[in-house]
Amino acid sequence: MAERREPERLRPHLPEVRCPVRLLLGTAIHEGGVSAEEVAVLAAALPAFIVDSVAGAGHFIYEEQPAAVVAAVRRLRAS
């Protein structure tokens, strides 16, 4: 995961993450998305992991639908 972009691999460090993680994925077809395999790795390694879909958003969810990002953060804080 992220081995093309990061000088150090993230995967071995995932068990060190102690905070809840919510992954937002846009449903619009776009290049460079997160693969099902990567989601499975995260789900297996992170104790508090949730995947949310954002209908109609692509790769830049925070620009395309900022209200969806704010709503996801609020849900995470409430959980």
C-alpha positions in Angstrom: 0.0 0.0 0.0 1.3 3.4 -1.0 4.7 1.9 -1.8 4.9 4.1 -4.9 4.4 7.3 -3.0 5.9 6.7 0.4 9.6 6.2 1.3 8.5 3.9 4.2 5.7 1.3 3.9 2.6 2.1 5.8 1.3 -1.5 6.2 3.7 -2.7 9.0 2.7 0.3 11.0 -1.1 0.0 10.8 -1.4 -2.0 14.1 0.1 1.0 15.8 -2.9 3.2 14.9 -5.2 3.5 18.0 -7.7 6.0 16.9 -10.9 5.3 14.9 -10.4 5.5 11.1 -13.2 6.3 8.6 -12.3 6.0 4.9 -14.4 8.0 2.5 -14.7 6.6 -1.0 -16.3 8.4 -3.9 -18.6 6.3 -6.0 -17.9 8.1 -9.3 -15.5 6.3 -11.6 -12.0 7.7 -11.4 -8.4 6.6 -11.8 -6.2 5.9 -8.9 -8.9 4.8 -6.4 -8.4 2.6 -3.4 -8.6 -1.1 -4.3 -10.7 -3.7 -2.6 -7.5 -5.4 -1.5 -6.2 -2.2 0.2 -9.6 -1.8 2.0 -9.3 -5.4 3.2 -5.8 -4.8 4.5 -7.0 -1.7 6.4 -10.1 -3.5 7.8 -7.9 -6.4 9.0 -5.2 -4.2 10.7 -7.2 -1.4 12.2 -9.4 -2.2 15.2 -11.9 0.7 14.6 -12.3 1.0 10.8 -15.3 2.1 8.8 -15.8 2.7 5.1 -18.3 5.3 3.9 -19.3 5.9 0.3 -20.0 9.3 -1.0 -22.4 9.1 -4.0 -21.2 11.0 -7.0 -17.9 12.1 -5.6 -14.6 11.1 -7.3 -11.1 11.2 -5.9 -11.2 14.7 -4.4 -14.2 14.3 -2.1 -13.2 17.2 0.2 -13.4 19.5 -2.8 -16.3 18.0 -4.6 -18.6 17.4 -1.5 -17.1 19.1 1.5 -20.4 18.7 3.4 -20.1 14.9 3.2 -16.6 15.1 4.7 -17.9 17.3 7.6 -20.8 14.9 8.2 -18.4 11.9 8.3 -16.2 13.7 10.8 -19.2 14.4 13.0 -20.3 10.7 12.8 -16.8 9.6 13.8 -16.8 12.0 16.7 -20.2 10.8 17.9 -19.2 7.1 17.7 
